[in-house]
Amino acid sequence: MHFVLSVVSFAGGENRVGNSAAAELLIPVGARDIAMAGSSIATSTGLDAMYWNPAGLARAEFATNAVFSHMNYIADIGIQYVAISTRFGDFGSLGLSIKSVGIGEIAVTTEDQPDGTGQMINPTLLNIGLTYSRMLTDRISIGASATLISERFGLVSATGVAFSGGVQYSGLANVTGLSVGVAVKNLGPRMSFDGDGLIREGIVSNASGSFYKVDAESFDLPSTIEIGLAYNYVLAEENMITVSGVFQNNNFSADEYKAGLEYNYANTFFLRGGYTFSDITKSAAIPSNDAVDRSAHIFGFSAGAGLRYPVGSLNVSFDYAFRSVKFLENNHVFTVGLGF
């Protein structure tokens, strides 16, 4: 049986699309969870959970873990993700993650040279996260993350910090296999750009040589609230299916609904699939007589597979995910994990 919890929101986030700071915070990581369309915040564990739901870090199967993930994102953008974690007894688990967004070179243009100056810049977007997670009981885990945000575009840069937190509860209502997860992500102060690139030459009383600095506007972080349920059902010995669903409220886009499915054979081979659609409601910006496609969303179907293989005391995992994208290139995600 599949359950989805939802809340009603009147934030009108769909009217603010493209207006947030640090949009790279919303770029997902980890092939397993992406293959399930991000519907697994109730069951996400280990290093991937540091992005999806920090409470899941404490549920890592192994005491020490490491992971590397690469995503072929849209417009030839590459996403690199590296993370490590370790468990410190009753204190809990600590994890460190680094997500880098590779955009490539971009030609420099100015007001006077709109066709380019001949110079090139290589923007860098970097998120460095620290996560703490702990099992409060054998059913309840909590977690919190702080993420340092660094963005640099030529002669301008911005720095900020985002905070996330979550909880996971397994065995909900004493039903074996039923889990719930809640996560609040990317809360923090507004961000704005600064630097020498904002200095302009002005003319005062017909005399050149005067300079002034442009004050860049500040913007909110792309915060989200996610509520999800999952149910693990044992088909037969060494065969299990996990069904999961999530409702996600966004402050800079329409609400999203996510559903996912995972088949697990002997905790060694995995097949996964998922789908995402958004709730685009009518607003003041949309005439009341216009039809709105409530399922319109740039990301839709996703799928993937995984393989785990023990090598002595070391456990090695390989995961792949495909995510369909409207109008642009589809995403391909590769993740390698180590546990010991």
Wavefront OBJ file of the C-alpha trace (Angstrom):
o trace
v 0.000 0.000 0.000
v 1.287 3.473 -0.862
v 0.680 6.563 1.233
v 1.571 10.193 0.572
v 1.261 12.918 3.192
v 0.612 16.448 2.019
v 0.040 19.909 3.374
v -1.711 22.882 1.856
v 0.425 25.875 0.986
v -0.484 29.249 -0.440
v 3.067 30.501 -0.868
v 2.701 30.974 -4.628
v 6.208 29.642 -5.198
v 5.572 29.091 -8.904
v 5.572 32.885 -9.354
v 9.183 33.132 -8.079
v 10.895 30.570 -10.335
v 14.462 31.608 -11.150
v 14.669 34.253 -8.416
v 16.515 32.340 -5.698
v 20.120 32.494 -4.642
v 22.333 29.378 -4.747
v 20.094 27.350 -7.043
v 22.769 24.635 -7.074
v 21.538 23.596 -3.619
v 18.597 21.947 -5.407
v 20.765 19.815 -7.712
v 20.412 16.283 -6.293
v 23.196 13.782 -5.649
v 23.364 10.001 -5.347
v 22.223 7.605 -8.065
v 19.958 5.514 -5.812
v 17.722 8.337 -4.661
v 17.707 10.093 -8.041
v 16.591 6.844 -9.710
v 13.627 6.828 -7.301
v 12.835 10.464 -8.191
v 13.876 11.687 -4.744
v 10.919 9.917 -3.133
v 13.043 8.133 -0.539
v 13.508 10.679 2.277
v 11.878 8.187 4.668
v 14.408 5.457 3.797
v 17.500 7.249 2.459
v 20.545 6.125 4.461
v 24.257 6.717 4.599
v 26.085 9.404 2.682
v 23.348 10.057 0.120
v 21.040 10.939 3.004
v 23.209 13.946 3.811
v 21.476 15.634 0.866
v 18.027 14.006 0.990
v 17.417 13.733 4.733
v 20.288 14.221 7.224
v 18.579 11.885 9.696
v 19.499 8.927 7.490
v 23.261 9.297 7.969
v 23.083 7.515 11.345
v 21.388 4.553 9.637
v 24.442 3.766 7.475
v 25.108 0.033 7.455
v 28.847 0.475 7.971
v 30.729 2.519 10.557
v 32.876 4.349 7.992
v 31.769 5.223 4.479
v 32.996 7.065 1.406
v 31.264 7.893 -1.851
v 31.999 9.554 -5.169
v 29.260 10.553 -7.582
v 29.230 12.209 -10.998
v 26.212 13.577 -12.846
v 26.001 14.645 -16.472
v 23.634 17.544 -15.859
v 21.965 19.856 -18.366
v 23.820 22.142 -20.825
v 27.118 20.212 -20.471
v 27.283 20.992 -16.752
v 29.024 18.368 -14.630
v 28.209 17.720 -10.967
v 30.851 16.113 -8.766
v 30.009 14.902 -5.265
v 32.435 13.464 -2.705
v 31.521 12.557 0.879
v 32.880 10.651 3.860
v 31.369 9.746 7.219
v 32.157 7.817 10.364
v 30.266 6.721 13.459
v 31.425 7.740 16.944
v 29.641 5.279 19.208
v 26.732 6.704 21.174
v 27.646 10.253 20.128
v 26.334 9.669 16.614
v 27.687 10.028 13.088
v 29.514 12.889 11.390
v 29.771 13.392 7.650
v 31.594 15.799 5.357
v 30.482 16.409 1.777
v 31.682 18.508 -1.152
v 29.543 19.229 -4.214
v 31.146 21.010 -7.153
v 29.313 22.363 -10.187
v 31.455 22.500 -13.332
v 30.034 24.989 -15.824
v 33.037 25.439 -18.111
v 34.316 28.593 -19.759
v 32.019 31.521 -20.522
v 32.881 34.506 -22.733
v 33.033 37.855 -20.931
v 30.638 40.501 -22.245
v 30.095 44.107 -21.146
v 27.661 46.914 -21.864
v 30.156 48.388 -24.343
v 31.217 45.026 -25.805
v 28.084 42.847 -25.930
v 29.746 40.497 -28.431
v 32.582 39.724 -26.031
v 35.823 41.202 -24.796
v 37.946 38.243 -25.818
v 38.327 37.177 -22.192
v 36.929 34.002 -20.686
v 35.853 33.162 -17.132
v 35.389 29.787 -15.484
v 32.603 30.082 -12.866
v 32.967 27.943 -9.753
v 30.055 26.830 -7.561
v 30.979 24.889 -4.434
v 28.912 23.511 -1.547
v 30.743 22.127 1.498
v 28.490 20.404 4.018
v 28.912 19.100 7.554
v 26.244 16.716 8.868
v 25.526 15.305 12.304
v 23.070 12.450 12.779
v 22.107 10.193 15.676
v 19.773 7.314 16.468
v 17.561 8.440 19.372
v 15.965 4.995 19.619
v 16.040 1.888 17.472
v 13.256 3.495 15.393
v 13.915 7.235 15.428
v 16.876 9.079 13.941
v 17.538 12.790 13.635
v 20.065 14.828 11.707
v 21.154 18.354 10.851
v 23.463 19.845 8.228
v 25.258 23.145 7.707
v 26.380 23.922 4.158
v 28.890 26.581 3.183
v 27.981 28.076 -0.199
v 30.669 29.609 -2.396
v 29.974 31.085 -5.839
v 32.430 32.946 -8.054
v 31.813 34.440 -11.495
v 34.876 36.300 -12.710
v 35.357 39.403 -10.547
v 32.230 38.912 -8.438
v 31.535 36.325 -5.758
v 28.984 35.397 -3.115
v 29.208 33.384 0.093
v 26.413 32.048 2.262
v 25.350 29.283 4.592
v 22.340 26.967 4.504
v 20.931 24.807 7.283
v 18.893 21.604 6.913
v 17.377 19.150 9.350
v 15.313 16.008 9.317
v 13.866 13.054 11.153
v 13.114 9.444 10.185
v 10.780 7.074 12.011
v 10.651 3.372 11.117
v 7.964 0.952 12.245
v 5.321 3.688 12.138
v 2.129 2.732 14.031
v 3.903 -0.543 14.900
v 3.648 -1.623 11.262
v 6.807 -3.459 10.250
v 8.313 -1.898 7.136
v 6.367 1.365 7.299
v 8.538 4.484 7.630
v 8.016 8.233 7.615
v 10.524 10.999 6.997
v 10.387 14.774 7.284
v 13.086 17.192 6.090
v 13.376 20.974 6.064
v 16.191 22.159 3.794
v 18.188 25.227 2.873
v 17.215 27.694 5.547
v 19.579 30.617 5.907
v 20.298 34.310 5.374
v 19.897 36.015 2.014
v 22.859 36.072 -0.371
v 24.217 38.772 -2.650
v 27.228 39.202 -4.923
v 30.128 41.561 -4.258
v 33.525 42.280 -5.781
v 35.476 44.471 -8.193
v 33.233 43.393 -11.068
v 30.524 45.686 -9.658
v 32.684 48.809 -9.956
v 31.652 51.068 -12.854
v 33.101 54.238 -14.321
v 30.779 57.209 -14.135
v 30.692 60.748 -15.451
v 30.224 63.638 -13.037
v 29.790 67.163 -14.443
v 30.978 66.005 -17.875
v 34.227 64.741 -16.351
v 35.180 61.091 -16.601
v 37.369 59.205 -14.187
v 34.824 58.872 -11.390
v 33.912 55.400 -10.216
v 30.957 54.001 -8.335
v 30.012 50.577 -7.054
v 26.760 48.826 -7.887
v 24.952 47.361 -4.888
v 23.751 43.912 -5.938
v 20.320 42.789 -4.763
v 20.174 39.997 -2.189
v 18.049 36.889 -2.658
v 16.558 34.152 -0.477
v 17.790 30.569 -0.519
v 15.610 27.923 -2.247
v 14.078 26.373 0.882
v 11.935 23.236 0.823
v 9.783 21.198 3.201
v 9.431 17.484 2.395
v 7.196 14.832 3.942
v 7.444 11.222 2.807
v 6.261 7.701 3.514
v 7.750 4.369 2.479
v 6.781 0.739 2.869
v 9.141 -2.244 2.611
v 7.371 -5.436 1.566
v 9.099 -8.822 1.610
v 7.990 -10.782 -1.473
v 9.892 -13.943 -0.665
v 13.191 -14.942 0.852
v 15.861 -12.425 -0.255
v 13.333 -10.497 -2.388
v 11.970 -7.151 -1.205
v 10.148 -4.186 -2.733
v 10.139 -0.653 -1.341
v 7.387 1.753 -2.356
v 7.848 5.397 -1.421
v 6.267 8.791 -1.930
v 7.045 12.407 -1.069
v 5.239 15.722 -1.023
v 7.622 18.671 -1.439
v 6.742 22.306 -0.848
v 9.102 24.788 -2.540
v 9.401 28.489 -1.857
v 10.598 29.237 -5.406
v 8.594 26.834 -7.546
v 5.380 24.839 -7.607
v 4.818 22.004 -5.141
v 6.085 18.598 -6.257
v 4.900 15.026 -5.793
v 7.331 12.130 -6.118
v 6.778 8.390 -6.263
v 9.404 5.655 -6.369
v 9.892 1.900 -6.380
v 12.926 -0.260 -5.575
v 13.400 -4.010 -6.015
v 16.077 -5.529 -3.785
v 17.478 -9.009 -4.346
v 19.572 -10.365 -1.466
v 20.783 -6.845 -0.689
v 23.086 -7.303 -3.697
v 21.182 -6.319 -6.848
v 18.720 -3.440 -7.139
v 16.298 -2.119 -9.752
v 14.695 1.295 -9.282
v 12.233 3.671 -10.876
v 10.395 6.866 -10.071
v 8.368 9.780 -11.356
v 8.023 13.462 -10.438
v 5.230 15.865 -11.268
v 4.435 19.335 -10.000
v 1.248 21.058 -8.897
v 1.164 24.193 -11.038
v -1.819 26.102 -9.738
v -3.504 29.157 -11.179
v -2.225 32.449 -9.845
v -2.586 36.153 -10.415
v 0.051 35.856 -13.135
v -2.028 33.313 -15.071
v -5.365 34.404 -16.593
v -8.239 32.440 -15.098
v -9.429 31.275 -18.509
v -6.081 29.713 -19.432
v -5.594 25.958 -19.153
v -2.707 24.918 -16.949
v -0.847 21.631 -17.293
v -0.711 20.507 -13.651
v 1.812 17.791 -14.533
v 4.227 20.178 -16.254
v 7.700 19.680 -14.826
v 11.124 19.714 -16.381
v 12.065 16.420 -14.686
v 9.796 13.395 -15.063
v 10.596 9.693 -15.300
v 13.723 8.255 -13.694
v 15.189 4.763 -13.443
v 18.350 2.991 -12.411
v 20.120 -0.060 -11.046
v 22.648 -0.897 -8.371
v 25.103 -3.615 -7.401
v 26.803 -4.296 -4.060
v 29.814 -6.564 -3.785
v 31.789 -7.422 -0.617
v 35.565 -7.604 -0.899
v 36.751 -8.994 2.418
v 35.748 -6.475 5.078
v 35.155 -3.823 2.412
v 31.779 -3.405 0.735
v 31.775 -1.831 -2.732
v 28.645 -0.469 -4.385
v 27.963 0.743 -7.920
v 24.796 2.662 -8.780
v 23.475 4.266 -11.966
v 20.490 6.538 -12.528
v 18.792 8.011 -15.578
v 16.537 11.049 -15.268
v 14.471 12.365 -18.159
v 14.564 16.105 -18.832
v 12.183 18.095 -20.999
v 13.728 20.293 -23.688
v 17.323 19.611 -22.563
v 19.725 16.688 -22.244
v 18.696 13.793 -20.015
v 20.708 13.320 -16.825
v 23.026 10.365 -16.194
v 24.347 9.728 -12.679
v 27.123 7.354 -11.602
v 27.931 6.630 -7.942
v 30.636 4.487 -6.350
v 30.457 3.804 -2.622
v 32.748 2.165 -0.075
v 31.776 0.873 3.355
v 33.977 -0.682 6.031
l 1 2 3 4 5 6 7 8 9 10 11 12 13 14 15 16 17 18 19 20 21 22 23 24 25 26 27 28 29 30 31 32 33 34 35 36 37 38 39 40 41 42 43 44 45 46 47 48 49 50 51 52 53 54 55 56 57 58 59 60 61 62 63 64 65 66 67 68 69 70 71 72 73 74 75 76 77 78 79 80 81 82 83 84 85 86 87 88 89 90 91 92 93 94 95 96 97 98 99 100 101 102 103 104 105 106 107 108 109 110 111 112 113 114 115 116 117 118 119 120 121 122 123 124 125 126 127 128 129 130 131 132 133 134 135 136 137 138 139 140 141 142 143 144 145 146 147 148 149 150 151 152 153 154 155 156 157 158 159 160 161 162 163 164 165 166 167 168 169 170 171 172 173 174 175 176 177 178 179 180 181 182 183 184 185 186 187 188 189 190 191 192 193 194 195 196 197 198 199 200 201 202 203 204 205 206 207 208 209 210 211 212 213 214 215 216 217 218 219 220 221 222 223 224 225 226 227 228 229 230 231 232 233 234 235 236 237 238 239 240 241 242 243 244 245 246 247 248 249 250 251 252 253 254 255 256 257 258 259 260 261 262 263 264 265 266 267 268 269 270 271 272 273 274 275 276 277 278 279 280 281 282 283 284 285 286 287 288 289 290 291 292 293 294 295 296 297 298 299 300 301 302 303 304 305 306 307 308 309 310 311 312 313 314 315 316 317 318 319 320 321 322 323 324 325 326 327 328 329 330 331 332 333 334 335 336 337 338 339 340
